[in-house]
Amino acid sequence: MLNQATMSEHFVLLVLLLVFSSIGHVWGAKIGHKAPWRIHTLFSVECQNYFDWQTVGLMQSYRKAKQPGPITRLLSCTDEEKKNYRGMHLAPTFEVPSMSRHPRTGDWYPAINKPAGVVHWLKHSKDAENVDWVVILDADMIIRGPIIPWELGAEKGRPVAAYYGYLRGCDNILAQLHTKHPELCDKVGGLLAMHIDDLRKLAPMWLSKTEEVREDTAHWATNITGDIYGKGWISEMYGYSFGAAEVGLRHKINDNLMIYPGYVPREGIEPILLHYGLPFSVGNWSFNKLAHHEDDIVYDCNRLFPEPPYPREVRMMQIDPNQKRGLFLSVECMNTLNEGLLLQHAANGCPKPAWSKYLSFLKSKTFAELTKPKYVNPATLEMMEDKDTVQEPDDDDDAGKPHPKIHTVFSTECTPYFEWQTVGLMHSFRTSGQPGNITRLLSCNDDDLKQYKGHDLAPTHYVPSMSRHPLTGDWYPAINKPAGVLHWLNHANIDAEFIVILDADMILRGPITPWEFKAARGRPVSTPYDYLIGCDNELAKLHTSHPEACDKVGGVIIMHIDDLRQFAILWLHKTEEVRADRAHYARNITGDVYESGWISEMYGYSFGAAELNLRHRIEKDILIYPGYVPEPGVKYRVFHYGLLFRVGNWSFDKADWREVDMVNRCWAEFPNPPDPSTLSDSDTDARERDLLSIECVRTLNVALRLHHERRNCLIGGSLSSSEGNATNETGVSRKLGDFNETFASRSNHMSANSEKDGMLSSFKFWVIVLWAFSGLGFSVVIFLVYSGHKRRGTRMKHHRSRRRGLYPGYMEVNGRDRHSRGVDVPL
């Protein structure tokens, strides 16, 4: 017989066993595991403050996301660095010999520590002997939910990885030089999830291929590697892709699992990893990790990164749900970093921080709810597939269907030159019947923006100026066009399926629609730019892996929003690339008569589209340059007045008006062209040409005249104060962080301004009358109250004297009480 104590002990053990079994069952059901469960997460760092605060953020997110299995920091330090290193306690750590300075070549390349650290861990760590699946991350990441390789679709021999589309070396001579299997080269990185056996095969090749690419300085050029610095900095990424190709590892590539803060997530996608490798912003708040390279914030008690906007503020910034989710992801990234720092400071023994609204928020249930673990959904798990064959739209299929929404955009800068062009384009937009909304992408630096007066000329999205390139210092304002489009896509509320892109120096004569010109997803429409001869020569071969797909197009673009989102970043990068290729500026290569690289942006467009195999439907009947002879019977939709044109002795060249303030100088207009009745009928072609030229400049002058009328210009006078009011209104909108079409409703109904200004004087009159009556009424009330008080005072005087005699000390006691409470109550 078991005694009672023994039975009690057995009963307790049984209960504990059942509890832990239940917990294990619930956990397994939650994350859907099937044995083996052994996962290990790795990330690589060095002995620097820069990596310490990143480590704190990653470790905090690892705990919050409930990532299964252990995590190990691969810490690469020299013996000298280790002597002064303070961060050994920040994460479970496996020390790795530093290869920042290569022991054989002497080359300084810290990124090589990542593959070197993995190789060392595989050889020397006991943990590597007790694991089935490995997840490899970068330090500058925030985990949002469990990363479980087999749930992501990883298999032995088929790792899962995030897409790194800029690794163009997989498609060109670089892959041919550095792997026997260039056809197996995958453009991947960032997130890696693979079986331990695959990693053991890959890791040594990853390291050796990194060394190999790093030493191949002859092929560091941007047009070969995609590295905008041209310094071989992404050699480690190519080392991984080429190493995987060598051992025959083909990846399942996913472009949904990981997102850069500042980017907009696709509809229905729930990213589980944030990679804050690029600058990002929310309203007027911004963060750039490179600004904190030497920051010892981990060891500076109770100091956090600048707090981002609160959720309530973020909700007011955007209407579009996906745009709003993108802002919340950015805020979540920074708040998780700061939460980690707050907890780490406490672990470091820092004193308790003073109360603040932000600290209260980080400890709140609201924040805990916003940052609870996220789990992948079927849409997020969808892998990238080969692009479907583009089918031409069938008119019969579209019968009875509503037309897709359109949004028109054009790019300008904060100069008088673009102001009068904006006035002309906006006027023609309103009279042309073009469907949808229009947005001006306004690129200005901070100083120019402070002085700028033309905020109300068009619905506007504000874009940081890249006229002076932030990295190279190159002065090239044309780059603002692709940079502006990219910024707009990432920050604006866009409710449209097709985007029409124009230049400011255009006049619309009729609608430009995707259904009329048969634009489709994967098949944009544009107009011919035949002088882009670089599509046919060595320029295209140097700057795109698909020179045969280079289309000589530009001017007017109709593109599906999904294509534009994929394409915009390549448009910008290819523009930078061609602009930097000074060796090929010659006219016989580019067709540029000035040989100054001025049309690099146009080649950036064509080469970027070629990279994605975006082939255009080229429509020659959309656009005409004034001064050109029109084709008989063609109704052109756009004037592009980019070149000098003449009618008899009269001429117009937009460049002559570069510094002239046509918009803020009342009643300014261009010299009137000849009257059409004076044209000769002897040459039909010349007459039709001249009629179009006259129409173009007449439209500009009508637009300017209407603009001056709206501004309440007086004959020989200056502009009214309404302009200043508009500027102030814009400033408030930007302060709130609303980069959307601030003036969309007001600018699309400009006639409302005149009505508002006409009512201004009567409105002021009634305000003054109301104020006068209020003042008079107040005076009457005060007089009556005072008179009544005086009469009562006479009657009550004797009564109060009696009360003071009957109750000694009454006034003193109550007086002290009132004083001590800080209340001033009349007696």
FENPE-V666112 format. One line per field, one symbol per residue. phi: phi as a letter, one per 20 degrees, with the letter a starting at -180 (. if undefined). psi: psi as a letter, one per 20 degrees, with the letter a starting at -180 (. if undefined). Layout:
phi: ???
psi: ???
//
This chain:
phi: .ffffffffffffffgffffffffffffffdmfcgfdfdcdcbdbcebggeffffgfffffgffflffnfcceeddbffffffdfddfefagcdfcgfdgeffeemfebfffffffffgfffecefffecbdccddcefeccedagddgfffofcfncfdbeedfeffffdcfffffdbfcffefdecrmdccbffffffffgffgffffffffeeffceggfeenffemdmfegfffgfffffffemedeeecddfdbegoeefffnedfdbddefdfbbcmeebbcfffcfdfegfddgmedfgffffgffffeecdffffffffffffggfffgfffffffgfffnffffffbgfffffeefgffffdfgddfdgffefefcfffffdffdgffefneffffccdcbdbcecggeffffgfffffffeenffmecceeeebefffffefddfefagcdecffdgeffdemfebfffffffffffffecdeddbecdddcdfeccedafdcfffemfbfnbfdbdfcffefffdcfffffdbfcffefdecrndcdcfgfffffegffgfffffffffeffcegffdenffeldmfegfffgffffffgeleeeeedeeecbegoeeffgnedfecedeecfbccmeebbcgffdfdeeeeedgmfbegffffgfeffefcfffffgfffffgfffffffffffffffelfefmddffffffffffffgfffffneeefgdgffffcfffffffffegfffffffffffffffffffffgfffffffffffffegfffffffffcfngffffffffffemdddff
psi: pprhgghgghgghgggggghggghggghhgikqqqqjoqppqqprrmqhgighhgggghghgghilpqrrqppoooqrhghhhjpikhjhqppoppppjgophghjponhiihghgggggghhiphhiilqhqppprqhlqppirpnoghhijqrpimrpqqpniimiiiibhghhhjqimhijppnrafpporqhhghhhgghhgghhggghhimhikiqhighioiikjkhkhhghggghghhhjkopqoppjhhqqppiqpqqpipnqjppoliqqrqociqrpohhikhjpkhhjopjprqpprqrghhhhihqgphggghgghggggghhgghgggghhgghijqqpqqqqhghhghjrhgghghjqpqqqrhhhipqprqpqpppqqphhhipiqqqqqqppqqprrmqhgighhgggggghghiijprarqppoooqrgghhhipikhjhqpppppppjgophgijponhiihghhggggghiiqoomqhqppprqhlqppirqoqhhgjlqrpimrqrqpmiimiiijbhghhhjqimhijopnraeppoqqhgghhhhghhggghggghhimhikiqhighjohikjjhkhhghggghghhhjkopqoooijgqqppiqpqppipnqippnliqpqqociqrpohhikhjpnigiopjprqpprqphiiqqjhogghghghgggghghhgghgggghghghjlpqojaaqrihghggghggggghhijojanhkghhhimhhhgggghhigghghghgggggghgggggggggggggghhgghhghighhhhhhhhhmpighgghghghghikpnpp.
//
